[in-house]
Amino acid sequence: MKELWKARQALVERALEAELAKTDILDPILRESMSYSLMAGGKRLRPILLMAAADAVGADGTKFLPVAAALEMIHTYSLIHDDLPAMDDDDYRRGKKTNHMVYGDGIAILAGDALLTLAFSVILRQKNVPAEALLRVVDEISRAAGAEGMVGGQVLDLRAEGVRITMDELRRMHMGKTGALFHAALRSGAILAGATEKQLAALTAYADHFGLAFQITDDILDVIGTAEDIGKPVGSDEKNHKSTYVTLTSLAEAQELARRTVEEATDALAVFGAEADFLRELVAYLVNRKQ
């Protein structure tokens, strides 16, 4: 799994560099700010999930690099905005100063806006896909990035600061803020690869469980991780008085919930054979990750 992840990570890095290089950006500072966050490393998890979903259906996931790269642009835009003083007010991301700490709030906001809008242009550069499928993917990703997904989830997150919310409210918030783009990545990979409805349903269920396991583990790492591990100061949830899976239950209960969620994600892939082994190994890896 790790070898394939590393190989595809490198493909995504090259695709991102190429897309930025061929885009006519009016101001050099804007280009620098966009590149600063987009090329700052990271797991490239969302594009890799898209490719893995296509593999599971029986296609070659690397054929869908433009859409995969676009997902990473959208994810990066959300991180730039999430770190702003008006949001989580974080100074470090992936071990580096956050975008607004280097370029100022205004340029950071515009760099995020530019990455979001560029992403949809990059999606439409995807070749050798039926137009109907590509339009369906645009719909999936736009809804995941907007008020039904990340943006809506971020609003719920802001409104929950300093307030103890219920477990159902927490799950709804994270299904939008974090889970929606995982959902879009896996469904988009399946759609691009020509998945059957049965395959698409299985990957959708996997996506929902994957997103939940990822967020629970993220909450756990905010408590027991180190700044070196996660690339930003630990305890930011406590600093912002946020409800998490740890604060609403306990560390031990959150760890058990993560374990059960990983089992449910794995069970969702029962319709697939060895072609989905990467996805099985990936979600199992989640509960033991350090960053």
C-alpha positions in Angstrom: 0.0 0.0 0.0 2.7 2.5 1.0 4.7 1.9 -2.2 1.7 2.4 -4.4 0.7 5.5 -2.3 4.2 7.0 -2.7 4.2 6.3 -6.5 0.9 8.0 -7.0 1.8 10.8 -4.7 4.6 11.6 -7.0 2.2 11.5 -10.0 -0.1 14.0 -8.3 2.8 16.3 -7.4 3.9 16.4 -11.0 0.4 17.0 -12.3 -0.1 19.9 -9.8 3.1 21.5 -10.9 2.2 21.1 -14.5 -1.3 22.6 -14.1 0.1 25.6 -12.2 2.9 26.2 -14.8 0.5 26.3 -17.7 -2.0 28.6 -16.0 -1.8 32.3 -16.9 -1.9 33.9 -13.4 -1.8 37.7 -13.6 0.3 38.5 -10.5 3.5 36.7 -9.4 2.7 37.1 -5.7 -0.6 35.3 -6.3 1.1 32.5 -8.1 3.7 32.2 -5.3 1.0 32.1 -2.7 -1.0 29.4 -4.5 2.2 27.3 -5.0 3.3 27.9 -1.4 0.3 25.9 -0.1 -0.4 23.6 -3.0 3.1 22.3 -3.2 3.7 22.1 0.6 3.6 18.4 0.6 0.8 16.5 2.3 -0.6 13.0 1.9 -2.5 13.8 -1.4 -5.1 11.5 0.0 -8.1 12.7 -1.9 -6.6 12.3 -5.4 -5.2 8.9 -4.4 -8.6 7.8 -3.2 -10.1 8.9 -6.5 -7.6 6.8 -8.4 -8.0 3.8 -6.0 -11.8 3.8 -6.5 -11.2 3.7 -10.3 -8.8 0.8 -9.8 -11.4 -1.1 -7.7 -13.9 -0.8 -10.5 -11.3 -2.3 -12.9 -9.9 0.8 -14.6 -6.5 2.4 -14.5 -6.9 5.2 -11.9 -3.9 7.1 -13.2 -5.9 8.0 -16.4 -7.9 10.4 -14.3 -5.1 12.6 -13.0 -6.6 15.9 -14.0 -9.7 15.3 -11.9 -7.5 13.9 -9.1 -5.3 17.0 -9.1 -8.3 19.3 -9.1 -9.5 17.6 -5.9 -6.2 18.5 -4.2 -6.6 22.1 -5.3 -10.0 22.3 -3.7 -8.6 20.7 -0.5 -5.7 23.1 -0.4 -8.1 26.1 -0.9 -10.1 24.9 2.1 -7.0 24.6 4.3 -5.8 28.1 3.4 -9.2 29.5 4.4 -9.5 27.2 7.4 -6.3 28.6 8.9 -7.3 32.2 8.7 -7.8 34.3 11.8 -11.6 34.4 11.2 -11.7 30.6 11.2 -9.3 28.4 13.2 -6.5 31.1 13.4 -3.6 28.6 13.0 -0.1 29.7 12.5 1.4 26.5 11.1 0.3 23.9 8.5 2.4 20.9 7.5 5.3 22.2 9.5 5.3 25.5 7.7 3.9 28.9 8.5 0.3 29.1 7.2 -0.4 31.1 4.0 -1.8 34.2 5.7 1.2 34.3 8.0 3.5 34.7 5.0 1.3 36.6 2.5 -1.3 38.3 4.6 -5.0 37.6 5.0 -6.0 39.2 1.7 -3.6 37.4 -0.6 -4.3 34.1 1.3 -8.1 34.5 0.7 -7.5 35.2 -3.0 -5.0 32.4 -3.4 -7.7 30.0 -2.0 -10.3 31.5 -4.3 -8.0 31.1 -7.3 -7.3 27.4 -6.5 -11.0 26.6 -6.1 -11.9 28.2 -9.4 -8.9 26.8 -11.2 -9.9 23.3 -10.1 -13.0 23.3 -12.2 -11.1 24.3 -15.3 -8.7 21.5 -14.6 -11.5 19.0 -14.3 -12.8 19.9 -17.7 -9.3 19.1 -19.2 -9.9 15.4 -18.5 -9.8 13.4 -21.7 -11.3 10.1 -22.8 -14.3 10.3 -20.5 -18.0 10.4 -21.7 -19.3 14.0 -21.4 -22.2 12.8 -19.2 -19.9 11.1 -16.8 -17.7 14.2 -16.5 -20.7 16.5 -15.9 -21.8 14.1 -13.2 -18.4 14.4 -11.6 -18.5 18.2 -11.7 -21.8 18.0 -10.0 -20.5 15.6 -7.3 -17.4 17.8 -6.6 -19.2 21.2 -6.7 -21.8 20.0 -4.2 -19.1 18.5 -1.9 -17.1 21.7 -1.9 -20.1 24.0 -1.4 -23.0 24.7 1.0 -24.0 21.0 1.0 -20.5 19.9 2.0 -17.3 21.7 3.1 -18.6 25.2 3.3 -21.7 24.1 5.1 -19.7 22.0 7.5 -17.3 24.9 8.2 -20.3 27.1 9.1 -21.5 24.4 11.5 -17.9 24.2 12.9 -17.8 28.0 13.5 -21.2 28.0 15.2 -20.2 25.1 17.4 -17.2 27.0 19.0 -17.7 27.2 22.7 -20.8 25.2 22.6 -21.2 21.5 23.6 -23.0 19.9 20.7 -24.5 16.4 20.4 -22.8 13.4 18.8 -25.3 13.6 15.9 -24.5 17.3 15.3 -20.8 16.6 15.4 -21.1 13.8 12.9 -23.2 16.0 10.6 -20.6 18.8 10.8 -17.8 16.5 9.9 -19.7 14.8 7.1 -19.7 18.2 5.5 -16.4 19.7 6.5 -14.2 16.6 6.1 -16.2 13.7 4.8 -17.8 15.4 1.7 -14.6 15.6 -0.3 -13.7 12.0 0.5 -17.2 11.1 -0.6 -16.7 13.0 -3.8 -13.3 11.6 -4.5 -14.4 8.0 -4.2 -17.7 8.4 -6.1 -15.9 10.5 -8.8 -13.3 7.8 -9.4 -16.0 5.2 -9.6 -18.1 7.3 -12.1 -15.1 8.1 -14.3 -14.3 4.4 -14.4 -17.8 3.4 -15.4 -18.9 1.7 -12.2 -22.1 -0.2 -11.9 -24.7 1.0 -9.5 -23.8 -1.8 -7.1 -20.1 -0.9 -7.2 -20.9 2.8 -6.7 -23.1 2.1 -3.7 -20.4 0.0 -2.1 -17.8 2.7 -2.6 -20.2 5.4 -1.3 -20.7 3.4 1.9 -16.9 2.9 2.2 -16.5 6.7 1.7 -18.9 7.5 4.5 -17.1 5.2 7.0 -13.7 6.2 5.8 -14.5 9.9 6.4 -15.7 9.2 9.9 -12.7 7.1 10.8 -10.4 9.8 9.5 -12.1 12.5 11.6 -12.2 10.4 14.8 -8.5 9.7 14.3 -7.8 13.4 13.7 -9.5 14.3 17.0 -7.5 11.6 18.8 -4.2 12.9 17.3 -5.1 16.5 18.5 -4.9 15.0 22.0 -2.1 12.5 21.9 -0.1 13.5 18.8 2.9 15.9 18.8 3.4 19.0 16.7 6.2 17.2 14.8 3.8 14.4 14.0 0.9 16.4 12.7 2.7 19.5 11.3 0.8 22.0 13.5 0.4 22.7 17.2 -1.6 20.1 19.1 -4.5 21.1 21.2 -6.1 23.4 18.7 -9.5 21.9 19.2 -9.3 22.6 22.9 -8.0 26.1 22.2 -11.0 26.9 20.1 -13.4 25.2 22.6 -14.6 22.7 20.0 -16.6 19.5 20.6 -14.8 16.4 19.3 -15.2 12.7 19.4 -12.8 12.7 22.3 -14.5 15.4 24.4 -18.0 14.0 23.8 -16.9 10.5 24.8 -13.4 9.7 26.0 -10.1 8.9 24.5 -10.6 5.1 24.9 -14.2 5.3 23.5 -13.1 7.4 20.5 -10.4 4.8 19.8 -12.9 2.0 19.9 -15.3 3.9 17.7 -12.5 4.4 15.2 -11.8 0.7 15.2 -15.4 -0.3 14.6 -15.8 2.3 11.8 -12.7 0.8 10.1 -14.4 -2.6 10.2 -17.6 -1.2 8.7 -15.6 0.5 5.9 -13.8 -2.8 5.1 -17.2 -4.7 5.1 -18.5 -2.2 2.5 -16.0 -3.5 0.0 -17.2 -7.1 0.1 -18.4 -6.8 -3.5 -14.9 -6.3 -4.7 -12.0 -8.7 -5.0 -8.2 -8.0 -4.7 -8.6 -4.9 -6.9 -9.8 -3.1 -3.7 -7.1 -4.2 -1.4 -5.4 -0.8 -1.4 -8.6 0.7 0.0 -8.9 -2.0 2.6 -5.3 -1.5 3.7 -5.7 2.3 3.7 -8.6 2.5 6.1 -6.9 0.0 8.4 -3.8 2.2 8.4 -5.9 5.2 9.4 -6.3 4.1 13.0 -2.6 3.8 13.5 -1.4 6.9 11.6 0.6 9.6 13.3 -0.4 12.5 11.0 
